[in-house]
Amino acid sequence: MLSKPTIRLSRPLIVFLAALMMISGGSAQEGLSLRDSPKATIPASAEFRALSKDIKELVKGLEYSDEIAHNFVHMVGSWKDAQGRAVLVVWKNKLAKAKKDFKQGKISKAKLAQAEENIAKELSRIREEISYKENVLDLADVIKHRQANCLGYSQLVYILGNSVGLSVNAIAVVEPMTDALPEWEGHIACIIGLSDGKTMVFDLAWQGGFVSNAFMIDEEFGKVGNYWEPKDEANPVGIYRRIQVLDRNGLIACIYYDRGVAYAKLGQHTKAISDYTKAIELNQKYAAAYSSRGAAYSDLGEHTKAISEFNKAIELNPKYAGAYNNRGSAYAKSGQQTKAISDFSKAIELNPRYAVAYNNRAGTYGQLGQLTKAISDCNNAIELNPKYAGAYNNRGNAHAGLGQGHKAISDYSKVIELNPNFADAYYNRGNTYTKSGQLSKAISDYTKATELNPEDAEPYYTRALAYVGLGQHTKAVSDFNKAIELNPKYAEAYLTRGCAYACLGKSDEAQKDFLKAVELNPALKALVKGISDHFKLNLKLHNPSEALGEEQ
């Protein structure tokens, strides 16, 4: 997901200056986390050895290695029925007999379809052998841990169902029928075609496992663009509002896509883009892959590319709330706040329970100074998700911007309670303490912020200002040094370090810093002149004949 727009409080420079004056007296083959199991022998049954060839080809057809195919066969070969027989062989033999009987006219097509339906239901055995675990999608990990997420289960159903003679495809669940997952990020299941033209939906990851009754998809669903949508709420699936049927390439695309998501969560956005691109090559209509690739581009600062990707995702899926939300974030990052608010509003219109979109719109309202609207959106986000630390942080920033320091501190403290590693919450609460003159508390919060995010110059800078406010100029200089080390073009840090040097009686160092501040930011010249006059420094620009206050 994209990082969320936030309102970051301005540095308390005015508070600092006032205090200063007073004190101075003046390939998809291996995957992201592939861990092959040790080599093992395949069960000796001749029937199973024949079946194992089909299983291996299906596994390798999803772009896994020979070793993973071997380990997969060994895993499923250990699944036995009550008589100790390999269940896959039993299922295949039952279907083969039913198909033979139908071909010989011994049973009707309806009877054959019933036999297929019975075997399809027996695939629920997978759930007994493999427990649900979020983020376990790669078959190597499924084999090692005997756990799977929705994509892991879908691969199992696809491989095993097709190997015993069923007709199985994957489906992408684009939108659920329920509000159980208000910020929907996608889901994969399977659809099984029967000989009589009916289909069944098979979803082992959905709330303990779901297998639908057989139904005619053309009667219950209608094709709308790239998706199938139920014709009414009383459809036989009941849990999906929109689906997309996938072929083998479409399933492989999902594997690449989920690996890309895993890379993105690790901050490896270039690798994520590579996997999203492969997913798109395999499935040109994969809206989620375009949206996620856009999010990765945005995280890399390439907002124009990102917006183009979101446009494509929305073109493919005009009801894609997540793509509108992501495009709104890219607009906000690129300074197009009005467009951002429009997109966040569209996302909320499409999904009124989208807490992230409310919070993102709140952050954008905050950037525009519309703080009352920001608080209202934060309230909505918190109502939808009472543990949403980011929404409390944004609401705290809005309260602080309105001068409501006590409310701001309360919100920041809630953020820290929910997420003790939220560095910005400490920084923002520190700024609020500084504005209310509680400098010791501010220093404590800034210190925590530097521990959590040691590469951010801001907490060092603001802690230095607080030290100056307490008259501890040596400590202040140390923090200004660190801020400048992290950001060598930090004009305000040079300016304020110059003030600290002046307070310590180090006029030469002060003059060098004041000149460097003006060099980096000429707009500071008038302020520097006033400070220089206050300390009675005869400050000159680089041209000795030109005094600081004169026009060049």
Secondary structure as UniProt FT lines:
FT   HELIX           13..24
FT   TURN            28..30
FT   TURN            32..33
FT   HELIX           46..61
FT   TURN            62..63
FT   HELIX           66..77
FT   TURN            82..83
FT   HELIX           87..103
FT   TURN            104..105
FT   HELIX           109..122
FT   TURN            123..124
FT   HELIX           125..129
FT   STRAND          131..132
FT   TURN            134..135
FT   HELIX           139..145
FT   STRAND          147..148
FT   HELIX           150..163
FT   TURN            164..165
FT   STRAND          167..176
FT   STRAND          187..193
FT   TURN            195..196
FT   STRAND          199..203
FT   TURN            204..205
FT   TURN            207..208
FT   STRAND          210..211
FT   HELIX           217..220
FT   STRAND          221..224
FT   TURN            225..226
FT   STRAND          227..230
FT   STRAND          240..246
FT   HELIX           248..265
FT   TURN            266..267
FT   HELIX           269..282
FT   TURN            284..285
FT   HELIX           287..299
FT   TURN            300..301
FT   HELIX           303..316
FT   TURN            318..319
FT   HELIX           321..333
FT   TURN            334..335
FT   HELIX           337..350
FT   TURN            352..353
FT   HELIX           355..367
FT   TURN            368..369
FT   HELIX           371..384
FT   TURN            386..387
FT   HELIX           389..401
FT   TURN            402..403
FT   HELIX           405..418
FT   TURN            420..421
FT   HELIX           423..435
FT   TURN            436..437
FT   HELIX           439..452
FT   TURN            454..455
FT   HELIX           457..469
FT   TURN            470..471
FT   HELIX           473..486
FT   TURN            488..489
FT   HELIX           491..503
FT   TURN            504..505
FT   HELIX           507..520
FT   HELIX           522..524
FT   HELIX           525..534
FT   TURN            535..536
FT   TURN            544..545
FT   TURN            548..549
//
